[in-house]
């Protein structure tokens, strides 16, 4: 399973990465601290799961879909 993280708090991001790397069937494909960067990377990396903080410094994570990123089916 491919996972992408959107989190702007460095300590939380570090902890999430550490936890995910311990799960054998999970592959961390990327992470971002901003909605803008995530909006660019998610379509390219095609994660199966998105772990996201709701409120980020640059925007609301729910804006990812409204900014043109939609789930792949």
N, C-alpha and C positions, 0 to 999 in steps of 0.2 A: 504494500500500500504506500503510495506517494503522499507525503504531507508537506504543506507549506504553512509557515507561521507569519502572522502579522502582529507585531508587538513593538511598542516604542519604549518600554521600560527595559533597560539593558540587563538588569539582574533577573527579571522574569524571563526574558528571552533566553538568557544563558541557562537557566534552570530547565526550561522547556526543551531546549536542544539536548541537554544532558539526559533528560528522561526519555526522549524519543530515541536517542541513539542506543538505549538499552533494550529496545524492543526489536527482536530479530526480524520480524516480517514488515517493519516500517522503515521507509527510506525518506529521510528529510531531503527534499528537492530544492528548498530555498526558504528564505525568510526576508522580511522587510520591516523597517520601522516607520514606513509611510504608506498611505493609501496610493499615492501616485506611483511609487515603485512597484507595489503589489499589482496594481492595474496593468502594468507593463509586463511583469514576469509571469503572472498566473496563466495567461493564455499560452505562453511559450512552454511552460513546465508541465501543464496539465495535471495538477495534483488531484488525488482522489479525496483528500480531506483538507479543509482549511481551518486552522486554529487561529482565531483572531480576537484581539482586544476590541471591544466595541468602540471606545472613544480614543482616538489617536490625536497627537498634537496637530497634524495637518488636516484632519477630516474625520468623519464618522465612517467606520468600516463598512456600514451598509451602503455607502456611496460606491463601493467597488462595483457592484452590479449596475447601478445607475450610470456609472461612468463608462459602460461598454463592456464590462467583463461579465460574461454569463457562463453558467455551467455547461460543460460539454456532455452531450448524451450520445 
